[in-house]
Amino acid sequence: MSLLMQLYKSKSRKISGVIKYEAGKDFILVQFTNRKKYLYTYSSAGKISVELMKQLAAANKGLSTYISQHQPEYQSKL
């Protein structure tokens, strides 16, 4: 993981709970508005869930909603 996270700019008119993210081969690191970062990995949340979160992040649409509705397991809180 690097220190360069991508800004998450929600395409909806709603304020998102996510402000930054970093996607890697088998993980996504998500930073929320409270500045807390959560690391979701294939081993913690499952490959399907992580890949979907990466797609939502890249599209800047629905990532915070997905996390709040599905509550995927995170590997660590940073």
N, CA, C and O atoms as a Maestro MAE file, in Angstrom:
{
 s_m_m2io_version
 :::
 2.0.0
}

f_m_ct {
 s_m_title
 :::
 protein
 m_atom[312] {
  # First column is atom index #
  i_m_mmod_type
  r_m_x_coord
  r_m_y_coord
  r_m_z_coord
  i_m_residue_number
  s_m_chain_name
  s_m_pdb_residue_name
  s_m_pdb_atom_name
  i_m_atomic_number
  :::
  1 25 0.837 -1.180 0.000 1 A "MET " " N  " 7
  2 3 0.000 0.000 0.000 1 A "MET " " CA " 6
  3 2 0.878 1.237 0.000 1 A "MET " " C  " 6
  4 15 1.911 1.287 0.669 1 A "MET " " O  " 8
  5 25 0.458 2.218 -0.750 2 A "SER " " N  " 7
  6 3 1.194 3.479 -0.800 2 A "SER " " CA " 6
  7 2 0.483 4.521 0.049 2 A "SER " " C  " 6
  8 15 -0.578 4.264 0.618 2 A "SER " " O  " 8
  9 25 1.070 5.664 0.121 3 A "LEU " " N  " 7
  10 3 0.467 6.752 0.876 3 A "LEU " " CA " 6
  11 2 -0.403 7.633 -0.008 3 A "LEU " " C  " 6
  12 15 -0.972 8.616 0.467 3 A "LEU " " O  " 8
  13 25 -0.513 7.295 -1.282 4 A "LEU " " N  " 7
  14 3 -1.297 8.091 -2.211 4 A "LEU " " CA " 6
  15 2 -2.658 7.454 -2.435 4 A "LEU " " C  " 6
  16 15 -2.793 6.500 -3.202 4 A "LEU " " O  " 8
  17 25 -3.643 7.981 -1.771 5 A "MET " " N  " 7
  18 3 -4.992 7.470 -1.926 5 A "MET " " CA " 6
  19 2 -5.731 8.343 -2.938 5 A "MET " " C  " 6
  20 15 -5.458 9.536 -3.062 5 A "MET " " O  " 8
  21 25 -6.669 7.730 -3.657 6 A "GLN " " N  " 7
  22 3 -7.492 8.446 -4.627 6 A "GLN " " CA " 6
  23 2 -8.625 9.169 -3.906 6 A "GLN " " C  " 6
  24 15 -9.208 8.629 -2.966 6 A "GLN " " O  " 8
  25 25 -8.937 10.386 -4.342 7 A "LEU " " N  " 7
  26 3 -10.109 11.076 -3.807 7 A "LEU " " CA " 6
  27 2 -11.359 10.390 -4.325 7 A "LEU " " C  " 6
  28 15 -11.432 9.990 -5.487 7 A "LEU " " O  " 8
  29 25 -12.330 10.262 -3.453 8 A "TYR " " N  " 7
  30 3 -13.616 9.685 -3.834 8 A "TYR " " CA " 6
  31 2 -14.603 10.838 -3.947 8 A "TYR " " C  " 6
  32 15 -14.912 11.498 -2.955 8 A "TYR " " O  " 8
  33 25 -15.088 11.074 -5.141 9 A "LYS " " N  " 7
  34 3 -16.036 12.166 -5.372 9 A "LYS " " CA " 6
  35 2 -17.347 11.559 -5.833 9 A "LYS " " C  " 6
  36 15 -17.498 11.182 -6.995 9 A "LYS " " O  " 8
  37 25 -18.286 11.470 -4.918 10 A "SER " " N  " 7
  38 3 -19.568 10.850 -5.215 10 A "SER " " CA " 6
  39 2 -20.251 11.556 -6.379 10 A "SER " " C  " 6
  40 15 -20.308 12.785 -6.429 10 A "SER " " O  " 8
  41 25 -20.762 10.773 -7.303 11 A "LYS " " N  " 7
  42 3 -21.458 11.327 -8.460 11 A "LYS " " CA " 6
  43 2 -22.899 11.699 -8.138 11 A "LYS " " C  " 6
  44 15 -23.534 12.433 -8.895 11 A "LYS " " O  " 8
  45 25 -23.418 11.200 -7.020 12 A "SER " " N  " 7
  46 3 -24.774 11.570 -6.630 12 A "SER " " CA " 6
  47 2 -24.718 12.920 -5.911 12 A "SER " " C  " 6
  48 15 -23.635 13.413 -5.595 12 A "SER " " O  " 8
  49 25 -25.831 13.489 -5.665 13 A "ARG " " N  " 7
  50 3 -25.873 14.779 -4.972 13 A "ARG " " CA " 6
  51 2 -25.767 14.606 -3.460 13 A "ARG " " C  " 6
  52 15 -25.720 15.593 -2.725 13 A "ARG " " O  " 8
  53 25 -25.729 13.372 -2.996 14 A "LYS " " N  " 7
  54 3 -25.630 13.089 -1.576 14 A "LYS " " CA " 6
  55 2 -24.179 13.196 -1.119 14 A "LYS " " C  " 6
  56 15 -23.254 12.949 -1.893 14 A "LYS " " O  " 8
  57 25 -23.990 13.565 0.142 15 A "ILE " " N  " 7
  58 3 -22.651 13.598 0.719 15 A "ILE " " CA " 6
  59 2 -22.266 12.171 1.074 15 A "ILE " " C  " 6
  60 15 -23.022 11.465 1.742 15 A "ILE " " O  " 8
  61 25 -21.104 11.755 0.633 16 A "SER " " N  " 7
  62 3 -20.651 10.386 0.882 16 A "SER " " CA " 6
  63 2 -19.903 10.299 2.196 16 A "SER " " C  " 6
  64 15 -19.286 11.270 2.634 16 A "SER " " O  " 8
  65 25 -19.958 9.135 2.822 17 A "GLY " " N  " 7
  66 3 -19.171 8.867 4.020 17 A "GLY " " CA " 6
  67 2 -17.738 8.528 3.694 17 A "GLY " " C  " 6
  68 15 -16.890 8.493 4.586 17 A "GLY " " O  " 8
  69 25 -17.453 8.276 2.419 18 A "VAL " " N  " 7
  70 3 -16.104 7.928 1.965 18 A "VAL " " CA " 6
  71 2 -15.444 9.165 1.373 18 A "VAL " " C  " 6
  72 15 -16.067 9.892 0.600 18 A "VAL " " O  " 8
  73 25 -14.171 9.409 1.735 19 A "ILE " " N  " 7
  74 3 -13.468 10.547 1.138 19 A "ILE " " CA " 6
  75 2 -12.274 10.117 0.276 19 A "ILE " " C  " 6
  76 15 -11.911 10.821 -0.667 19 A "ILE " " O  " 8
  77 25 -11.661 8.970 0.589 20 A "LYS " " N  " 7
  78 3 -10.514 8.485 -0.186 20 A "LYS " " CA " 6
  79 2 -10.518 6.968 -0.214 20 A "LYS " " C  " 6
  80 15 -11.156 6.319 0.615 20 A "LYS " " O  " 8
  81 25 -9.794 6.411 -1.182 21 A "TYR " " N  " 7
  82 3 -9.633 4.961 -1.250 21 A "TYR " " CA " 6
  83 2 -8.344 4.639 -1.975 21 A "TYR " " C  " 6
  84 15 -7.791 5.465 -2.702 21 A "TYR " " O  " 8
  85 25 -7.881 3.428 -1.763 22 A "GLU " " N  " 7
  86 3 -6.751 2.889 -2.521 22 A "GLU " " CA " 6
  87 2 -7.073 1.443 -2.839 22 A "GLU " " C  " 6
  88 15 -7.375 0.656 -1.942 22 A "GLU " " O  " 8
  89 25 -7.011 1.094 -4.100 23 A "ALA " " N  " 7
  90 3 -7.301 -0.274 -4.533 23 A "ALA " " CA " 6
  91 2 -6.010 -0.966 -4.935 23 A "ALA " " C  " 6
  92 15 -5.180 -0.400 -5.645 23 A "ALA " " O  " 8
  93 25 -5.856 -2.183 -4.476 24 A "GLY " " N  " 7
  94 3 -4.718 -3.002 -4.843 24 A "GLY " " CA " 6
  95 2 -5.188 -4.311 -5.443 24 A "GLY " " C  " 6
  96 15 -6.384 -4.502 -5.665 24 A "GLY " " O  " 8
  97 25 -4.265 -5.205 -5.706 25 A "LYS " " N  " 7
  98 3 -4.593 -6.478 -6.349 25 A "LYS " " CA " 6
  99 2 -5.653 -7.259 -5.571 25 A "LYS " " C  " 6
  100 15 -6.606 -7.763 -6.166 25 A "LYS " " O  " 8
  101 25 -5.499 -7.364 -4.263 26 A "ASP " " N  " 7
  102 3 -6.436 -8.173 -3.466 26 A "ASP " " CA " 6
  103 2 -6.976 -7.427 -2.246 26 A "ASP " " C  " 6
  104 15 -7.314 -8.035 -1.231 26 A "ASP " " O  " 8
  105 25 -7.051 -6.088 -2.363 27 A "PHE " " N  " 7
  106 3 -7.544 -5.299 -1.232 27 A "PHE " " CA " 6
  107 2 -8.111 -3.964 -1.694 27 A "PHE " " C  " 6
  108 15 -7.885 -3.528 -2.823 27 A "PHE " " O  " 8
  109 25 -8.848 -3.332 -0.801 28 A "ILE " " N  " 7
  110 3 -9.224 -1.931 -0.952 28 A "ILE " " CA " 6
  111 2 -9.125 -1.298 0.432 28 A "ILE " " C  " 6
  112 15 -9.617 -1.851 1.415 28 A "ILE " " O  " 8
  113 25 -8.493 -0.151 0.495 29 A "LEU " " N  " 7
  114 3 -8.353 0.625 1.716 29 A "LEU " " CA " 6
  115 2 -9.275 1.822 1.564 29 A "LEU " " C  " 6
  116 15 -9.170 2.571 0.593 29 A "LEU " " O  " 8
  117 25 -10.176 2.006 2.519 30 A "VAL " " N  " 7
  118 3 -11.188 3.056 2.432 30 A "VAL " " CA " 6
  119 2 -11.036 4.005 3.608 30 A "VAL " " C  " 6
  120 15 -10.965 3.578 4.760 30 A "VAL " " O  " 8
  121 25 -10.986 5.312 3.304 31 A "GLN " " N  " 7
  122 3 -10.955 6.318 4.363 31 A "GLN " " CA " 6
  123 2 -12.305 7.009 4.405 31 A "GLN " " C  " 6
  124 15 -12.812 7.477 3.385 31 A "GLN " " O  " 8
  125 25 -12.883 7.065 5.607 32 A "PHE " " N  " 7
  126 3 -14.185 7.678 5.801 32 A "PHE " " CA " 6
  127 2 -14.045 9.113 6.283 32 A "PHE " " C  " 6
  128 15 -12.944 9.562 6.603 32 A "PHE " " O  " 8
  129 25 -15.153 9.829 6.336 33 A "THR " " N  " 7
  130 3 -15.130 11.239 6.724 33 A "THR " " CA " 6
  131 2 -14.633 11.446 8.148 33 A "THR " " C  " 6
  132 15 -14.173 12.537 8.486 33 A "THR " " O  " 8
  133 25 -14.715 10.426 8.982 34 A "ASN " " N  " 7
  134 3 -14.198 10.542 10.355 34 A "ASN " " CA " 6
  135 2 -12.683 10.300 10.400 34 A "ASN " " C  " 6
  136 15 -12.099 10.198 11.478 34 A "ASN " " O  " 8
  137 25 -12.054 10.209 9.222 35 A "ARG " " N  " 7
  138 3 -10.607 10.011 9.039 35 A "ARG " " CA " 6
  139 2 -10.129 8.587 9.336 35 A "ARG " " C  " 6
  140 15 -8.947 8.289 9.167 35 A "ARG " " O  " 8
  141 25 -11.017 7.720 9.769 36 A "LYS " " N  " 7
  142 3 -10.620 6.330 10.020 36 A "LYS " " CA " 6
  143 2 -10.508 5.595 8.692 36 A "LYS " " C  " 6
  144 15 -11.294 5.817 7.771 36 A "LYS " " O  " 8
  145 25 -9.516 4.717 8.613 37 A "LYS " " N  " 7
  146 3 -9.286 3.913 7.410 37 A "LYS " " CA " 6
  147 2 -9.537 2.450 7.732 37 A "LYS " " C  " 6
  148 15 -9.135 1.950 8.783 37 A "LYS " " O  " 8
  149 25 -10.206 1.775 6.816 38 A "TYR " " N  " 7
  150 3 -10.504 0.357 6.967 38 A "TYR " " CA " 6
  151 2 -9.931 -0.384 5.777 38 A "TYR " " C  " 6
  152 15 -10.113 0.018 4.628 38 A "TYR " " O  " 8
  153 25 -9.235 -1.478 6.069 39 A "LEU " " N  " 7
  154 3 -8.640 -2.308 5.039 39 A "LEU " " CA " 6
  155 2 -9.510 -3.545 4.836 39 A "LEU " " C  " 6
  156 15 -9.694 -4.350 5.749 39 A "LEU " " O  " 8
  157 25 -10.038 -3.680 3.630 40 A "TYR " " N  " 7
  158 3 -10.840 -4.844 3.253 40 A "TYR " " CA " 6
  159 2 -9.998 -5.688 2.303 40 A "TYR " " C  " 6
  160 15 -9.484 -5.177 1.308 40 A "TYR " " O  " 8
  161 25 -9.856 -6.963 2.600 41 A "THR " " N  " 7
  162 3 -9.042 -7.854 1.781 41 A "THR " " CA " 6
  163 2 -9.876 -9.045 1.310 41 A "THR " " C  " 6
  164 15 -10.983 -9.281 1.794 41 A "THR " " O  " 8
  165 25 -9.314 -9.790 0.350 42 A "TYR " " N  " 7
  166 3 -9.972 -11.016 -0.096 42 A "TYR " " CA " 6
  167 2 -10.208 -11.942 1.093 42 A "TYR " " C  " 6
  168 15 -11.271 -12.555 1.197 42 A "TYR " " O  " 8
  169 25 -9.238 -12.050 1.984 43 A "SER " " N  " 7
  170 3 -9.371 -12.993 3.103 43 A "SER " " CA " 6
  171 2 -10.362 -12.512 4.151 43 A "SER " " C  " 6
  172 15 -10.949 -13.339 4.850 43 A "SER " " O  " 8
  173 25 -10.568 -11.218 4.285 44 A "SER " " N  " 7
  174 3 -11.506 -10.736 5.308 44 A "SER " " CA " 6
  175 2 -12.921 -10.578 4.757 44 A "SER " " C  " 6
  176 15 -13.883 -11.024 5.382 44 A "SER " " O  " 8
  177 25 -13.053 -9.948 3.596 45 A "ALA " " N  " 7
  178 3 -14.381 -9.635 3.057 45 A "ALA " " CA " 6
  179 2 -14.797 -10.544 1.907 45 A "ALA " " C  " 6
  180 15 -15.974 -10.601 1.554 45 A "ALA " " O  " 8
  181 25 -13.843 -11.247 1.327 46 A "GLY " " N  " 7
  182 3 -14.140 -12.106 0.181 46 A "GLY " " CA " 6
  183 2 -13.834 -11.392 -1.129 46 A "GLY " " C  " 6
  184 15 -13.966 -10.174 -1.242 46 A "GLY " " O  " 8
  185 25 -13.428 -12.172 -2.101 47 A "LYS " " N  " 7
  186 3 -13.016 -11.633 -3.387 47 A "LYS " " CA " 6
  187 2 -14.145 -10.874 -4.079 47 A "LYS " " C  " 6
  188 15 -13.923 -9.787 -4.614 47 A "LYS " " O  " 8
  189 25 -15.333 -11.429 -4.073 48 A "ILE " " N  " 7
  190 3 -16.461 -10.792 -4.767 48 A "ILE " " CA " 6
  191 2 -16.765 -9.431 -4.163 48 A "ILE " " C  " 6
  192 15 -16.964 -8.458 -4.891 48 A "ILE " " O  " 8
  193 25 -16.803 -9.356 -2.857 49 A "SER " " N  " 7
  194 3 -17.102 -8.102 -2.176 49 A "SER " " CA " 6
  195 2 -16.024 -7.048 -2.431 49 A "SER " " C  " 6
  196 15 -16.341 -5.892 -2.711 49 A "SER " " O  " 8
  197 25 -14.764 -7.437 -2.335 50 A "VAL " " N  " 7
  198 3 -13.660 -6.494 -2.559 50 A "VAL " " CA " 6
  199 2 -13.667 -6.004 -4.005 50 A "VAL " " C  " 6
  200 15 -13.494 -4.810 -4.253 50 A "VAL " " O  " 8
  201 25 -13.863 -6.902 -4.951 51 A "GLU " " N  " 7
  202 3 -13.888 -6.495 -6.350 51 A "GLU " " CA " 6
  203 2 -15.047 -5.549 -6.635 51 A "GLU " " C  " 6
  204 15 -14.899 -4.602 -7.408 51 A "GLU " " O  " 8
  205 25 -16.191 -5.797 -6.022 52 A "LEU " " N  " 7
  206 3 -17.330 -4.905 -6.198 52 A "LEU " " CA " 6
  207 2 -17.039 -3.536 -5.582 52 A "LEU " " C  " 6
  208 15 -17.370 -2.511 -6.177 52 A "LEU " " O  " 8
  209 25 -16.424 -3.507 -4.400 53 A "MET " " N  " 7
  210 3 -16.075 -2.233 -3.774 53 A "MET " " CA " 6
  211 2 -15.077 -1.468 -4.634 53 A "MET " " C  " 6
  212 15 -15.156 -0.243 -4.726 53 A "MET " " O  " 8
  213 25 -14.142 -2.171 -5.264 54 A "LYS " " N  " 7
  214 3 -13.180 -1.514 -6.144 54 A "LYS " " CA " 6
  215 2 -13.890 -0.906 -7.363 54 A "LYS " " C  " 6
  216 15 -13.549 0.196 -7.794 54 A "LYS " " O  " 8
  217 25 -14.862 -1.615 -7.906 55 A "GLN " " N  " 7
  218 3 -15.619 -1.092 -9.045 55 A "GLN " " CA " 6
  219 2 -16.430 0.139 -8.644 55 A "GLN " " C  " 6
  220 15 -16.471 1.126 -9.378 55 A "GLN " " O  " 8
  221 25 -17.070 0.076 -7.487 56 A "LEU " " N  " 7
  222 3 -17.855 1.213 -7.008 56 A "LEU " " CA " 6
  223 2 -16.964 2.419 -6.749 56 A "LEU " " C  " 6
  224 15 -17.334 3.551 -7.064 56 A "LEU " " O  " 8
  225 25 -15.792 2.176 -6.175 57 A "ALA " " N  " 7
  226 3 -14.845 3.265 -5.901 57 A "ALA " " CA " 6
  227 2 -14.386 3.917 -7.201 57 A "ALA " " C  " 6
  228 15 -14.364 5.143 -7.309 57 A "ALA " " O  " 8
  229 25 -14.022 3.109 -8.177 58 A "ALA " " N  " 7
  230 3 -13.551 3.640 -9.460 58 A "ALA " " CA " 6
  231 2 -14.638 4.450 -10.162 58 A "ALA " " C  " 6
  232 15 -14.345 5.417 -10.864 58 A "ALA " " O  " 8
  233 25 -15.891 4.048 -9.968 59 A "ALA " " N  " 7
  234 3 -17.019 4.753 -10.575 59 A "ALA " " CA " 6
  235 2 -17.462 5.951 -9.739 59 A "ALA " " C  " 6
  236 15 -18.300 6.739 -10.177 59 A "ALA " " O  " 8
  237 25 -16.899 6.091 -8.528 60 A "ASN " " N  " 7
  238 3 -17.301 7.157 -7.609 60 A "ASN " " CA " 6
  239 2 -18.799 7.133 -7.346 60 A "ASN " " C  " 6
  240 15 -19.459 8.172 -7.318 60 A "ASN " " O  " 8
  241 25 -19.324 5.923 -7.152 61 A "LYS " " N  " 7
  242 3 -20.766 5.797 -6.972 61 A "LYS " " CA " 6
  243 2 -21.121 4.592 -6.102 61 A "LYS " " C  " 6
  244 15 -20.850 3.451 -6.476 61 A "LYS " " O  " 8
  245 25 -21.727 4.847 -4.947 62 A "GLY " " N  " 7
  246 3 -22.330 3.792 -4.148 62 A "GLY " " CA " 6
  247 2 -21.436 3.050 -3.172 62 A "GLY " " C  " 6
  248 15 -21.894 2.093 -2.548 62 A "GLY " " O  " 8
  249 25 -20.191 3.444 -3.014 63 A "LEU " " N  " 7
  250 3 -19.292 2.693 -2.133 63 A "LEU " " CA " 6
  251 2 -19.723 2.776 -0.672 63 A "LEU " " C  " 6
  252 15 -19.799 1.751 0.005 63 A "LEU " " O  " 8
  253 25 -20.002 3.963 -0.183 64 A "SER " " N  " 7
  254 3 -20.421 4.125 1.216 64 A "SER " " CA " 6
  255 2 -21.728 3.375 1.493 64 A "SER " " C  " 6
  256 15 -21.880 2.736 2.534 64 A "SER " " O  " 8
  257 25 -22.656 3.461 0.560 65 A "THR " " N  " 7
  258 3 -23.940 2.760 0.705 65 A "THR " " CA " 6
  259 2 -23.727 1.254 0.758 65 A "THR " " C  " 6
  260 15 -24.319 0.568 1.591 65 A "THR " " O  " 8
  261 25 -22.885 0.740 -0.131 66 A "TYR " " N  " 7
  262 3 -22.613 -0.701 -0.145 66 A "TYR " " CA " 6
  263 2 -22.031 -1.149 1.199 66 A "TYR " " C  " 6
  264 15 -22.466 -2.150 1.768 66 A "TYR " " O  " 8
  265 25 -21.058 -0.410 1.692 67 A "ILE " " N  " 7
  266 3 -20.413 -0.789 2.955 67 A "ILE " " CA " 6
  267 2 -21.399 -0.730 4.112 67 A "ILE " " C  " 6
  268 15 -21.412 -1.625 4.957 67 A "ILE " " O  " 8
  269 25 -22.222 0.306 4.161 68 A "SER " " N  " 7
  270 3 -23.175 0.412 5.277 68 A "SER " " CA " 6
  271 2 -24.278 -0.639 5.195 68 A "SER " " C  " 6
  272 15 -24.744 -1.114 6.231 68 A "SER " " O  " 8
  273 25 -24.700 -1.008 4.008 69 A "GLN " " N  " 7
  274 3 -25.776 -1.996 3.865 69 A "GLN " " CA " 6
  275 2 -25.293 -3.430 4.022 69 A "GLN " " C  " 6
  276 15 -26.009 -4.264 4.576 69 A "GLN " " O  " 8
  277 25 -24.085 -3.730 3.539 70 A "HIS " " N  " 7
  278 3 -23.599 -5.110 3.534 70 A "HIS " " CA " 6
  279 2 -22.581 -5.411 4.629 70 A "HIS " " C  " 6
  280 15 -22.315 -6.576 4.924 70 A "HIS " " O  " 8
  281 25 -22.017 -4.383 5.224 71 A "GLN " " N  " 7
  282 3 -21.065 -4.500 6.329 71 A "GLN " " CA " 6
  283 2 -20.028 -5.604 6.106 71 A "GLN " " C  " 6
  284 15 -19.936 -6.545 6.894 71 A "GLN " " O  " 8
  285 25 -19.251 -5.483 5.030 72 A "PRO " " N  " 7
  286 3 -18.217 -6.500 4.798 72 A "PRO " " CA " 6
  287 2 -17.187 -6.478 5.933 72 A "PRO " " C  " 6
  288 15 -16.911 -5.428 6.513 72 A "PRO " " O  " 8
  289 25 -16.640 -7.625 6.232 73 A "GLU " " N  " 7
  290 3 -15.626 -7.720 7.294 73 A "GLU " " CA " 6
  291 2 -14.349 -7.021 6.840 73 A "GLU " " C  " 6
  292 15 -13.911 -7.191 5.702 73 A "GLU " " O  " 8
  293 25 -13.770 -6.255 7.712 74 A "TYR " " N  " 7
  294 3 -12.507 -5.603 7.391 74 A "TYR " " CA " 6
  295 2 -11.383 -6.333 8.098 74 A "TYR " " C  " 6
  296 15 -11.581 -6.935 9.153 74 A "TYR " " O  " 8
  297 25 -10.199 -6.274 7.502 75 A "GLN " " N  " 7
  298 3 -9.029 -6.948 8.103 75 A "GLN " " CA " 6
  299 2 -8.458 -6.120 9.241 75 A "GLN " " C  " 6
  300 15 -8.074 -6.662 10.277 75 A "GLN " " O  " 8
  301 25 -8.401 -4.807 9.050 76 A "SER " " N  " 7
  302 3 -7.875 -3.956 10.101 76 A "SER " " CA " 6
  303 2 -8.422 -2.541 9.962 76 A "SER " " C  " 6
  304 15 -8.835 -2.105 8.887 76 A "SER " " O  " 8
  305 25 -8.408 -1.847 11.092 77 A "LYS " " N  " 7
  306 3 -8.771 -0.439 11.142 77 A "LYS " " CA " 6
  307 2 -7.490 0.321 11.407 77 A "LYS " " C  " 6
  308 15 -6.798 0.038 12.385 77 A "LYS " " O  " 8
  309 25 -7.161 1.272 10.566 78 A "LEU " " N  " 7
  310 3 -5.903 2.003 10.675 78 A "LEU " " CA " 6
  311 2 -6.146 3.406 11.189 78 A "LEU " " C  " 6
  312 15 -5.200 4.178 11.348 78 A "LEU " " O  " 8
  :::
 }
 m_bond[311] {
  # First column is bond index #
  i_m_from
  i_m_to
  i_m_order
  :::
  1 1 2 1
  2 2 3 1
  3 3 4 2
  4 3 5 1
  5 5 6 1
  6 6 7 1
  7 7 8 2
  8 7 9 1
  9 9 10 1
  10 10 11 1
  11 11 12 2
  12 11 13 1
  13 13 14 1
  14 14 15 1
  15 15 16 2
  16 15 17 1
  17 17 18 1
  18 18 19 1
  19 19 20 2
  20 19 21 1
  21 21 22 1
  22 22 23 1
  23 23 24 2
  24 23 25 1
  25 25 26 1
  26 26 27 1
  27 27 28 2
  28 27 29 1
  29 29 30 1
  30 30 31 1
  31 31 32 2
  32 31 33 1
  33 33 34 1
  34 34 35 1
  35 35 36 2
  36 35 37 1
  37 37 38 1
  38 38 39 1
  39 39 40 2
  40 39 41 1
  41 41 42 1
  42 42 43 1
  43 43 44 2
  44 43 45 1
  45 45 46 1
  46 46 47 1
  47 47 48 2
  48 47 49 1
  49 49 50 1
  50 50 51 1
  51 51 52 2
  52 51 53 1
  53 53 54 1
  54 54 55 1
  55 55 56 2
  56 55 57 1
  57 57 58 1
  58 58 59 1
  59 59 60 2
  60 59 61 1
  61 61 62 1
  62 62 63 1
  63 63 64 2
  64 63 65 1
  65 65 66 1
  66 66 67 1
  67 67 68 2
  68 67 69 1
  69 69 70 1
  70 70 71 1
  71 71 72 2
  72 71 73 1
  73 73 74 1
  74 74 75 1
  75 75 76 2
  76 75 77 1
  77 77 78 1
  78 78 79 1
  79 79 80 2
  80 79 81 1
  81 81 82 1
  82 82 83 1
  83 83 84 2
  84 83 85 1
  85 85 86 1
  86 86 87 1
  87 87 88 2
  88 87 89 1
  89 89 90 1
  90 90 91 1
  91 91 92 2
  92 91 93 1
  93 93 94 1
  94 94 95 1
  95 95 96 2
  96 95 97 1
  97 97 98 1
  98 98 99 1
  99 99 100 2
  100 99 101 1
  101 101 102 1
  102 102 103 1
  103 103 104 2
  104 103 105 1
  105 105 106 1
  106 106 107 1
  107 107 108 2
  108 107 109 1
  109 109 110 1
  110 110 111 1
  111 111 112 2
  112 111 113 1
  113 113 114 1
  114 114 115 1
  115 115 116 2
  116 115 117 1
  117 117 118 1
  118 118 119 1
  119 119 120 2
  120 119 121 1
  121 121 122 1
  122 122 123 1
  123 123 124 2
  124 123 125 1
  125 125 126 1
  126 126 127 1
  127 127 128 2
  128 127 129 1
  129 129 130 1
  130 130 131 1
  131 131 132 2
  132 131 133 1
  133 133 134 1
  134 134 135 1
  135 135 136 2
  136 135 137 1
  137 137 138 1
  138 138 139 1
  139 139 140 2
  140 139 141 1
  141 141 142 1
  142 142 143 1
  143 143 144 2
  144 143 145 1
  145 145 146 1
  146 146 147 1
  147 147 148 2
  148 147 149 1
  149 149 150 1
  150 150 151 1
  151 151 152 2
  152 151 153 1
  153 153 154 1
  154 154 155 1
  155 155 156 2
  156 155 157 1
  157 157 158 1
  158 158 159 1
  159 159 160 2
  160 159 161 1
  161 161 162 1
  162 162 163 1
  163 163 164 2
  164 163 165 1
  165 165 166 1
  166 166 167 1
  167 167 168 2
  168 167 169 1
  169 169 170 1
  170 170 171 1
  171 171 172 2
  172 171 173 1
  173 173 174 1
  174 174 175 1
  175 175 176 2
  176 175 177 1
  177 177 178 1
  178 178 179 1
  179 179 180 2
  180 179 181 1
  181 181 182 1
  182 182 183 1
  183 183 184 2
  184 183 185 1
  185 185 186 1
  186 186 187 1
  187 187 188 2
  188 187 189 1
  189 189 190 1
  190 190 191 1
  191 191 192 2
  192 191 193 1
  193 193 194 1
  194 194 195 1
  195 195 196 2
  196 195 197 1
  197 197 198 1
  198 198 199 1
  199 199 200 2
  200 199 201 1
  201 201 202 1
  202 202 203 1
  203 203 204 2
  204 203 205 1
  205 205 206 1
  206 206 207 1
  207 207 208 2
  208 207 209 1
  209 209 210 1
  210 210 211 1
  211 211 212 2
  212 211 213 1
  213 213 214 1
  214 214 215 1
  215 215 216 2
  216 215 217 1
  217 217 218 1
  218 218 219 1
  219 219 220 2
  220 219 221 1
  221 221 222 1
  222 222 223 1
  223 223 224 2
  224 223 225 1
  225 225 226 1
  226 226 227 1
  227 227 228 2
  228 227 229 1
  229 229 230 1
  230 230 231 1
  231 231 232 2
  232 231 233 1
  233 233 234 1
  234 234 235 1
  235 235 236 2
  236 235 237 1
  237 237 238 1
  238 238 239 1
  239 239 240 2
  240 239 241 1
  241 241 242 1
  242 242 243 1
  243 243 244 2
  244 243 245 1
  245 245 246 1
  246 246 247 1
  247 247 248 2
  248 247 249 1
  249 249 250 1
  250 250 251 1
  251 251 252 2
  252 251 253 1
  253 253 254 1
  254 254 255 1
  255 255 256 2
  256 255 257 1
  257 257 258 1
  258 258 259 1
  259 259 260 2
  260 259 261 1
  261 261 262 1
  262 262 263 1
  263 263 264 2
  264 263 265 1
  265 265 266 1
  266 266 267 1
  267 267 268 2
  268 267 269 1
  269 269 270 1
  270 270 271 1
  271 271 272 2
  272 271 273 1
  273 273 274 1
  274 274 275 1
  275 275 276 2
  276 275 277 1
  277 277 278 1
  278 278 279 1
  279 279 280 2
  280 279 281 1
  281 281 282 1
  282 282 283 1
  283 283 284 2
  284 283 285 1
  285 285 286 1
  286 286 287 1
  287 287 288 2
  288 287 289 1
  289 289 290 1
  290 290 291 1
  291 291 292 2
  292 291 293 1
  293 293 294 1
  294 294 295 1
  295 295 296 2
  296 295 297 1
  297 297 298 1
  298 298 299 1
  299 299 300 2
  300 299 301 1
  301 301 302 1
  302 302 303 1
  303 303 304 2
  304 303 305 1
  305 305 306 1
  306 306 307 1
  307 307 308 2
  308 307 309 1
  309 309 310 1
  310 310 311 1
  311 311 312 2
  :::
 }
}
